[in-house]
Amino acid sequence: MFLACLAFGRHNLSWTPRKYIRCIAMPPNADTAHTREQLRQLLRETAQSVAVVTTLVPSDPRADTNVIECRKFHGNAQGVYHGATLSSFTSIAFDPLPLVAFSLRIPSRMATALNTHVNDLSDTSVSTYAAQPDLAVKFSRPDLHPRPLEDSDVQWTKSEEGFPILSGTLGALSCTLISRSLPLGDLRWVPGRHPSEQVQGCGGFTSELFIARVLRVERAPRIEGQMEENDKLRTLPLLYHRRKYATASDIPSKS
């Protein structure tokens, strides 16, 4: 029902006169590059919350970024659990349905795997990190940690649908994607966009936007054998600020 409503909404929007649609995309030029760099500098001063998305990916690296091959592996139940650190995770709606969003740079084995799960009852789980920077690094460096959930230092349990929930985090969300990912380097899917309005990021990379419906909020278990001092950090969020991991503290009140 939700997907049908979303498609119907897009159909109606496509009939909206162009003059009422705000232009949000421009062809790449020197101004775009300058704005991109200014935005980076500003966001470095703004603390971003950090989370990790987990799902099932093919066990064969040849299917990592190939949707057709990835679908074959999932159909045969051949896969391994994988996770990726997010600094773009955010809540975008509570009513009428709870929705969250995040973006992934492509090509990406995580992005490919998520797009093959779109029609599943539950596609993924998202754990919000507590102040554990070492854990965030493991899920952000696939070159050093290709299978972080198989690391002996990473503790986790499974949700009802069988997706990993990391221990020692603030909590987790069991989610289902509302559609395939939306390309952020090619905005032709946006009503009113000109066909030539395609933007590529630095180094030839681009990103895709994922929107998911939250089905259930999960309680994350504690880490077994954790020191009391580290256990206190479990109640604090993990943030990314000025290219470093940080956490939050109360601002002292004026006496």
Residue frames as qw, qx, qy, qz and C-alpha x, y, z in Angstrom:
[[0.000, 0.885, 0.465, 0.000, 0.00, 0.00, 0.00],
 [0.300, -0.795, 0.084, 0.521, 2.80, 2.42, 0.85],
 [0.386, -0.171, 0.588, 0.690, 4.62, 1.82, -2.42],
 [0.219, 0.597, 0.684, 0.358, 1.40, 2.31, -4.37],
 [0.115, -0.932, -0.279, 0.200, 0.77, 5.61, -2.64],
 [0.384, -0.593, 0.312, 0.635, 4.33, 6.73, -3.34],
 [0.351, 0.138, 0.681, 0.628, 3.99, 5.92, -7.05],
 [0.088, 0.783, 0.594, 0.162, 0.65, 7.72, -7.22],
 [0.244, -0.870, -0.082, 0.420, 2.16, 10.79, -5.59],
 [0.378, -0.353, 0.489, 0.703, 4.98, 10.89, -8.11],
 [0.283, 0.446, 0.715, 0.459, 2.49, 10.56, -10.98],
 [0.030, -0.911, -0.410, 0.048, 0.55, 13.58, -9.74],
 [0.350, -0.740, 0.146, 0.555, 3.71, 15.61, -9.23],
 [0.459, -0.007, 0.590, 0.664, 4.76, 15.00, -12.82],
 [0.174, 0.704, 0.578, 0.373, 1.74, 17.01, -13.94],
 [0.273, -0.812, -0.201, 0.475, 2.76, 20.04, -11.89],
 [0.450, 0.878, 0.013, 0.164, 3.62, 23.03, -14.11],
 [0.745, 0.188, -0.218, 0.601, 7.37, 23.57, -14.38],
 [0.054, 0.669, -0.131, 0.730, 7.14, 27.09, -12.99],
 [0.666, -0.632, 0.077, -0.389, 6.10, 25.66, -9.62],
 [0.957, -0.137, -0.092, 0.237, 9.08, 23.29, -9.38],
 [0.228, -0.907, 0.328, 0.131, 12.19, 24.68, -7.77],
 [0.766, 0.511, -0.366, 0.136, 15.38, 23.83, -9.66],
 [0.679, -0.674, 0.292, 0.010, 17.78, 21.97, -7.37],
 [0.816, -0.069, 0.398, 0.413, 20.22, 20.62, -9.95],
 [0.265, 0.894, -0.206, -0.298, 22.68, 22.44, -12.18],
 [0.868, 0.411, -0.187, 0.208, 25.22, 21.21, -14.71],
 [0.747, -0.455, -0.020, 0.485, 28.69, 20.84, -13.14],
 [0.389, 0.800, -0.039, 0.454, 30.81, 23.96, -13.41],
 [0.393, 0.315, -0.470, 0.725, 33.36, 25.97, -11.45],
 [0.401, -0.441, 0.185, -0.781, 30.63, 27.39, -9.20],
 [0.906, -0.239, -0.233, -0.259, 29.43, 23.88, -8.34],
 [0.767, 0.112, -0.449, 0.445, 32.96, 22.81, -7.35],
 [0.096, 0.394, -0.358, 0.841, 33.39, 25.94, -5.23],
 [0.639, -0.397, 0.024, -0.659, 30.04, 25.43, -3.50],
 [0.920, -0.105, -0.378, -0.008, 30.88, 21.77, -2.87],
 [0.572, 0.190, -0.479, 0.638, 34.14, 22.70, -1.14],
 [0.192, -0.403, 0.253, -0.858, 32.47, 25.43, 0.94],
 [0.812, -0.320, -0.162, -0.460, 29.82, 22.93, 2.02],
 [0.833, 0.005, -0.478, 0.280, 32.51, 20.45, 3.07],
 [0.283, 0.294, -0.432, 0.804, 34.22, 23.10, 5.18],
 [0.466, -0.387, 0.106, -0.789, 30.96, 24.05, 6.86],
 [0.896, -0.220, -0.258, -0.287, 29.90, 20.48, 7.59],
 [0.640, 0.177, -0.579, 0.473, 33.30, 19.72, 9.15],
 [0.035, -0.258, 0.444, -0.858, 32.27, 22.17, 11.87],
 [0.710, -0.175, 0.023, -0.682, 28.89, 20.46, 12.24],
 [0.287, -0.250, 0.908, -0.173, 28.85, 17.21, 14.18],
 [0.670, 0.101, -0.484, -0.554, 27.26, 14.35, 12.23],
 [0.772, -0.263, 0.477, -0.329, 25.71, 11.33, 13.94],
 [0.236, 0.426, -0.845, -0.222, 27.29, 7.99, 13.03],
 [0.836, -0.011, 0.370, -0.406, 25.44, 4.71, 12.47],
 [0.094, -0.303, 0.891, 0.326, 26.00, 1.39, 10.72],
 [0.790, 0.218, -0.051, -0.571, 23.72, -0.36, 8.24],
 [0.289, -0.279, 0.914, 0.054, 23.83, -4.17, 8.08],
 [0.815, 0.304, 0.000, -0.494, 22.40, -6.65, 5.61],
 [0.827, -0.058, 0.534, 0.165, 23.23, -9.82, 3.69],
 [0.316, 0.752, -0.410, -0.409, 25.73, -9.57, 0.82],
 [0.925, 0.296, -0.230, -0.068, 26.98, -12.25, -1.62],
 [0.765, -0.516, 0.314, 0.221, 29.81, -14.44, -0.39],
 [0.724, 0.236, 0.354, 0.543, 31.40, -14.27, -3.86],
 [0.185, -0.577, 0.037, 0.795, 33.17, -10.91, -4.51],
 [0.164, 0.111, 0.657, 0.727, 32.27, -11.19, -8.22],
 [0.123, -0.652, -0.690, -0.290, 28.67, -10.36, -7.31],
 [0.302, -0.407, -0.398, 0.764, 29.48, -7.44, -5.05],
 [0.126, 0.467, 0.009, -0.875, 28.43, -4.68, -7.46],
 [0.233, 0.001, -0.740, -0.631, 26.42, -6.68, -10.02],
 [0.573, -0.054, 0.299, -0.762, 22.70, -6.63, -9.27],
 [0.837, 0.149, -0.357, -0.386, 21.86, -9.69, -11.39],
 [0.591, 0.210, -0.734, 0.262, 24.62, -11.85, -9.89],
 [0.110, -0.210, 0.605, -0.760, 23.81, -10.52, -6.42],
 [0.720, -0.040, 0.062, -0.690, 20.16, -11.54, -6.84],
 [0.798, 0.157, -0.569, -0.122, 21.23, -15.07, -7.84],
 [0.338, 0.209, -0.758, 0.517, 23.27, -15.47, -4.66],
 [0.363, -0.113, 0.448, -0.809, 20.39, -14.23, -2.49],
 [0.799, 0.056, -0.229, -0.553, 18.01, -16.58, -4.27],
 [0.792, 0.110, -0.593, 0.096, 20.25, -19.48, -3.36],
 [0.652, -0.753, -0.026, -0.086, 20.68, -18.17, 0.20],
 [0.807, 0.031, -0.089, 0.583, 24.42, -17.87, -0.37],
 [0.095, 0.834, -0.032, 0.543, 25.70, -14.83, 1.46],
 [0.542, -0.169, -0.499, 0.655, 27.45, -13.33, 4.44],
 [0.196, -0.904, -0.354, 0.139, 26.48, -10.54, 6.80],
 [0.498, 0.238, 0.026, 0.833, 28.08, -7.19, 6.10],
 [0.178, -0.863, -0.374, 0.289, 27.90, -3.68, 7.52],
 [0.442, 0.446, 0.111, 0.770, 28.87, -0.16, 6.48],
 [0.254, -0.473, -0.377, 0.755, 29.40, 2.95, 8.59],
 [0.149, 0.743, 0.476, 0.447, 27.09, 5.88, 7.81],
 [0.232, -0.292, -0.267, 0.889, 27.58, 9.56, 8.55],
 [0.206, -0.098, -0.359, -0.905, 24.55, 10.53, 6.44],
 [0.261, -0.400, -0.878, -0.013, 21.91, 8.72, 8.49],
 [0.153, -0.023, 0.261, -0.953, 18.91, 10.79, 9.58],
 [0.207, 0.500, 0.808, -0.231, 15.23, 10.58, 10.44],
 [0.015, 0.082, 0.386, 0.919, 13.07, 12.29, 7.79],
 [0.519, -0.311, -0.279, -0.746, 9.49, 11.62, 9.00],
 [0.164, -0.036, 0.859, -0.483, 7.45, 10.29, 11.92],
 [0.486, 0.475, 0.596, -0.428, 3.96, 10.72, 10.46],
 [0.847, -0.178, 0.005, -0.501, 2.14, 9.14, 8.76],
 [0.978, -0.013, -0.149, 0.144, 4.96, 6.57, 8.70],
 [0.481, -0.770, 0.322, 0.269, 8.37, 6.58, 10.44],
 [0.798, 0.564, -0.004, 0.213, 11.01, 7.01, 7.72],
 [0.494, -0.686, 0.315, 0.430, 14.80, 7.24, 7.80],
 [0.688, 0.722, -0.052, 0.056, 17.28, 7.99, 5.03],
 [0.535, -0.609, 0.427, 0.401, 20.97, 7.55, 4.28],
 [0.622, 0.723, -0.240, -0.182, 23.25, 7.67, 1.26],
 [0.815, -0.269, 0.424, 0.290, 25.97, 5.33, 0.05],
 [0.139, 0.701, -0.497, -0.492, 28.79, 6.02, -2.39],
 [0.908, 0.253, 0.330, -0.045, 28.76, 3.77, -5.43],
 [0.761, -0.051, -0.595, -0.251, 29.94, 1.39, -6.68],
 [0.303, -0.422, 0.649, -0.556, 29.33, -0.34, -3.35],
 [0.301, -0.063, -0.950, -0.058, 28.64, -3.95, -2.37],
 [0.076, 0.330, 0.697, -0.631, 26.27, -2.67, 0.32],
 [0.389, 0.380, -0.039, -0.838, 24.29, -0.53, -2.14],
 [0.435, 0.173, -0.748, -0.470, 24.01, -3.41, -4.60],
 [0.195, -0.149, -0.947, 0.209, 22.88, -5.85, -1.90],
 [0.199, 0.353, 0.506, -0.762, 20.25, -3.45, -0.50],
 [0.447, 0.324, -0.271, -0.788, 18.75, -2.93, -3.94],
 [0.412, 0.037, -0.870, -0.267, 18.23, -6.69, -4.30],
 [0.129, -0.243, -0.853, 0.444, 16.33, -6.77, -0.98],
 [0.216, -0.083, -0.034, -0.972, 13.74, -4.12, -1.90],
 [0.649, -0.208, -0.422, -0.598, 10.77, -6.51, -2.05],
 [0.481, -0.087, -0.814, 0.316, 11.67, -8.34, 1.15],
 [0.457, -0.762, -0.450, -0.086, 9.61, -7.91, 4.32],
 [0.417, -0.870, 0.138, 0.223, 12.68, -6.58, 6.08],
 [0.697, 0.665, -0.157, 0.218, 15.76, -5.48, 4.20],
 [0.479, 0.430, -0.416, 0.642, 18.23, -4.26, 6.76],
 [0.535, -0.744, -0.341, 0.211, 18.95, -3.10, 10.27],
 [0.280, 0.711, -0.172, 0.621, 20.55, 0.17, 11.30],
 [0.667, -0.506, -0.383, 0.391, 22.44, 0.41, 14.59],
 [0.030, 0.937, -0.074, 0.339, 23.17, 3.82, 16.06],
 [0.660, 0.215, -0.492, 0.525, 26.70, 3.85, 17.43],
 [0.533, -0.828, -0.087, 0.151, 27.52, 4.63, 21.00],
 [0.033, 0.918, -0.391, -0.054, 30.90, 6.27, 21.59],
 [0.826, -0.193, 0.487, 0.209, 32.92, 3.39, 20.07],
 [0.314, 0.791, -0.335, -0.405, 35.20, 4.83, 17.36],
 [0.211, -0.367, 0.881, 0.212, 37.11, 1.56, 16.94],
 [0.503, 0.348, 0.784, -0.103, 33.89, -0.17, 15.93],
 [0.436, 0.812, 0.130, -0.365, 33.04, 2.58, 13.42],
 [0.048, 0.688, -0.621, -0.372, 36.47, 2.23, 11.79],
 [0.402, -0.077, 0.906, 0.105, 36.00, -1.51, 11.27],
 [0.471, 0.572, 0.668, -0.066, 32.83, -0.89, 9.25],
 [0.276, 0.908, -0.005, -0.316, 34.23, 2.06, 7.29],
 [0.032, 0.689, -0.666, -0.284, 37.41, 0.40, 5.96],
 [0.954, 0.168, 0.149, -0.200, 36.49, -2.61, 3.78],
 [0.591, 0.637, -0.475, 0.138, 40.08, -2.63, 2.50],
 [0.028, 0.464, -0.762, 0.451, 41.30, -3.47, 6.02],
 [0.370, 0.049, 0.803, -0.465, 38.19, -5.22, 7.35],
 [0.302, 0.021, -0.674, -0.674, 36.38, -6.92, 4.44],
 [0.583, -0.397, -0.660, -0.259, 34.14, -8.92, 6.80],
 [0.059, -0.457, 0.463, -0.757, 33.86, -6.90, 10.05],
 [0.761, -0.321, 0.074, -0.558, 30.98, -8.96, 11.45],
 [0.944, 0.019, -0.318, 0.088, 33.27, -11.99, 11.50],
 [0.246, 0.565, -0.511, 0.599, 35.81, -10.13, 13.67],
 [0.562, -0.297, -0.720, 0.277, 36.10, -11.66, 17.12],
 [0.171, -0.141, -0.370, 0.902, 36.02, -8.17, 18.69],
 [0.371, -0.088, -0.218, -0.898, 32.61, -7.37, 17.17],
 [0.133, 0.210, 0.912, -0.325, 29.68, -8.70, 19.19],
 [0.420, 0.048, -0.232, -0.876, 26.18, -8.86, 17.73],
 [0.420, 0.218, 0.837, -0.275, 22.86, -10.66, 17.84],
 [0.031, 0.216, 0.730, 0.647, 20.12, -11.16, 15.25],
 [0.432, 0.060, 0.127, -0.891, 16.80, -9.42, 14.80],
 [0.717, 0.197, 0.553, -0.376, 13.57, -11.37, 14.22],
 [0.743, 0.635, -0.048, -0.207, 14.31, -11.29, 10.50],
 [0.929, -0.039, 0.122, 0.346, 17.89, -12.45, 11.04],
 [0.430, 0.754, -0.105, 0.484, 19.82, -9.21, 10.50],
 [0.609, -0.057, -0.454, 0.648, 22.74, -8.23, 12.76],
 [0.285, -0.913, -0.109, -0.270, 22.21, -5.86, 15.69],
 [0.497, 0.436, -0.490, 0.569, 25.51, -4.62, 17.09],
 [0.628, -0.580, -0.451, 0.257, 26.05, -4.98, 20.82],
 [0.468, -0.399, -0.159, 0.773, 26.95, -1.93, 22.88],
 [0.106, 0.322, 0.347, 0.874, 25.16, 0.53, 20.59],
 [0.264, 0.010, 0.303, -0.915, 22.46, 3.01, 21.57],
 [0.655, 0.312, 0.544, -0.422, 19.87, 0.90, 19.77],
 [0.175, -0.081, 0.790, 0.582, 18.92, -0.44, 16.36],
 [0.568, 0.382, 0.108, -0.721, 16.15, -0.14, 13.78],
 [0.462, 0.159, 0.839, 0.241, 14.68, -2.96, 11.71],
 [0.279, 0.571, -0.073, -0.768, 13.81, -1.39, 8.37],
 [0.621, 0.368, 0.651, 0.237, 12.41, -2.10, 4.94],
 [0.157, -0.199, 0.336, 0.907, 13.31, -0.02, 1.89],
 [0.469, 0.568, 0.393, -0.550, 10.37, 1.77, 0.27],
 [0.722, 0.683, 0.003, -0.108, 11.95, 1.54, -3.19],
 [0.817, 0.189, 0.001, 0.545, 15.22, 1.09, -5.00],
 [0.413, -0.514, -0.059, 0.749, 17.85, 3.74, -4.29],
 [0.336, 0.915, 0.218, -0.038, 17.60, 7.14, -5.94],
 [0.708, 0.194, 0.054, 0.677, 20.68, 8.31, -7.93],
 [0.219, -0.869, -0.159, 0.415, 22.07, 11.61, -6.64],
 [0.315, -0.398, 0.445, 0.738, 24.37, 12.16, -9.61],
 [0.045, -0.178, -0.700, -0.690, 21.59, 11.92, -12.17],
 [0.213, 0.287, 0.545, -0.758, 18.47, 13.88, -11.23],
 [0.282, -0.015, -0.595, -0.752, 16.40, 13.00, -14.28],
 [0.279, -0.388, -0.878, 0.026, 14.01, 11.10, -11.99],
 [0.040, -0.458, -0.430, 0.777, 13.03, 14.42, -10.37],
 [0.337, 0.744, 0.567, 0.106, 9.98, 15.95, -12.12],
 [0.123, 0.986, 0.058, -0.093, 10.96, 18.99, -14.17],
 [0.500, -0.583, 0.454, 0.451, 14.63, 18.12, -14.53],
 [0.526, 0.702, -0.341, -0.339, 16.38, 18.59, -17.87],
 [0.995, 0.088, -0.037, 0.035, 17.75, 15.31, -19.34],
 [0.627, 0.535, -0.331, 0.459, 21.30, 16.68, -19.47],
 [0.306, -0.756, 0.329, -0.476, 21.41, 17.59, -15.78],
 [0.943, -0.162, -0.247, 0.153, 23.82, 14.93, -14.54],
 [0.115, -0.872, 0.398, -0.261, 26.43, 15.70, -11.92],
 [0.891, 0.036, -0.383, 0.240, 29.45, 13.58, -11.11],
 [0.545, -0.832, 0.072, 0.075, 31.41, 13.94, -7.91],
 [0.021, 0.815, -0.576, -0.054, 35.14, 14.37, -7.44],
 [0.243, -0.376, 0.892, 0.056, 37.17, 11.38, -8.59],
 [0.409, 0.035, -0.743, -0.529, 34.28, 10.04, -10.67],
 [0.095, -0.229, -0.911, 0.330, 32.29, 8.92, -7.59],
 [0.400, -0.345, -0.207, -0.824, 28.62, 9.51, -7.00],
 [0.157, -0.018, 0.818, -0.553, 26.07, 8.51, -4.37],
 [0.392, -0.343, -0.693, -0.498, 22.62, 7.00, -4.10],
 [0.347, -0.275, 0.384, -0.810, 19.88, 7.84, -1.60],
 [0.362, -0.212, -0.907, -0.042, 18.09, 5.10, 0.34],
 [0.441, -0.303, 0.186, -0.824, 14.78, 5.72, 2.12],
 [0.378, -0.084, -0.920, 0.055, 13.50, 3.09, 4.53],
 [0.599, -0.541, -0.156, -0.569, 10.45, 2.57, 6.68],
 [0.038, -0.357, 0.796, -0.487, 11.17, 1.72, 10.33],
 [0.664, -0.237, -0.628, -0.329, 9.34, -1.47, 11.29],
 [0.782, -0.558, -0.273, 0.056, 10.62, -1.87, 14.81],
 [0.002, 0.818, -0.454, 0.353, 13.02, -0.30, 17.29],
 [0.883, -0.050, -0.442, 0.152, 15.42, -2.89, 18.71],
 [0.501, -0.826, 0.252, -0.065, 17.20, -2.92, 22.04],
 [0.600, 0.561, -0.538, 0.188, 20.93, -3.51, 21.65],
 [0.870, -0.416, -0.217, 0.150, 22.55, -5.90, 24.15],
 [0.298, -0.887, 0.344, 0.079, 25.50, -4.88, 26.26],
 [0.589, 0.561, -0.575, 0.088, 29.01, -5.90, 25.31],
 [0.914, -0.371, -0.154, 0.049, 30.12, -8.88, 27.35],
 [0.790, -0.200, -0.086, 0.573, 33.16, -8.27, 29.54],
 [0.266, 0.726, 0.062, 0.631, 33.21, -4.51, 28.97],
 [0.372, -0.071, -0.472, 0.796, 34.95, -2.35, 31.59],
 [0.080, -0.743, -0.576, 0.331, 32.68, -0.14, 33.71],
 [0.111, -0.572, 0.115, 0.805, 34.37, 3.01, 32.39],
 [0.021, 0.060, -0.699, -0.713, 33.67, 1.99, 28.79],
 [0.023, -0.504, -0.863, -0.034, 30.14, 0.92, 29.69],
 [0.006, -0.687, -0.325, 0.650, 29.36, 4.55, 30.60],
 [0.020, 0.358, -0.451, -0.818, 30.23, 5.57, 27.04],
 [0.113, 0.284, 0.911, 0.275, 27.45, 3.28, 25.81],
 [0.071, 0.764, 0.584, -0.264, 24.91, 5.96, 26.68],
 [0.021, -0.719, 0.148, 0.679, 26.71, 8.63, 24.65],
 [0.754, 0.624, 0.183, -0.088, 26.32, 9.06, 20.86],
 [0.626, -0.171, 0.396, 0.650, 29.18, 8.72, 18.41],
 [0.313, 0.902, 0.125, -0.268, 29.68, 11.84, 16.29],
 [0.711, 0.200, 0.243, 0.628, 31.95, 12.75, 13.38],
 [0.046, -0.987, -0.109, 0.112, 33.41, 16.25, 13.78],
 [0.047, 0.887, -0.432, -0.154, 36.38, 17.89, 12.05],
 [0.681, 0.429, -0.588, -0.083, 37.38, 14.57, 10.46],
 [0.142, 0.238, -0.866, 0.416, 37.55, 12.86, 13.85],
 [0.523, -0.468, -0.692, -0.170, 35.22, 10.80, 15.98],
 [0.043, -0.262, 0.435, -0.860, 33.82, 12.57, 19.02],
 [0.254, -0.505, -0.823, 0.046, 30.92, 12.40, 21.42],
 [0.172, -0.723, -0.206, -0.637, 28.61, 14.87, 23.18],
 [0.385, -0.242, -0.619, 0.640, 28.69, 16.48, 26.60],
 [0.113, -0.861, -0.493, 0.047, 26.41, 18.89, 28.39],
 [0.263, 0.609, -0.061, 0.746, 27.13, 22.60, 28.15],
 [0.346, -0.269, -0.603, 0.667, 27.90, 23.89, 31.68],
 [0.103, -0.848, -0.475, -0.210, 25.11, 26.14, 32.92],
 [0.186, 0.556, -0.214, 0.782, 25.94, 29.69, 33.94],
 [0.420, -0.367, -0.685, 0.468, 26.07, 30.04, 37.69]]
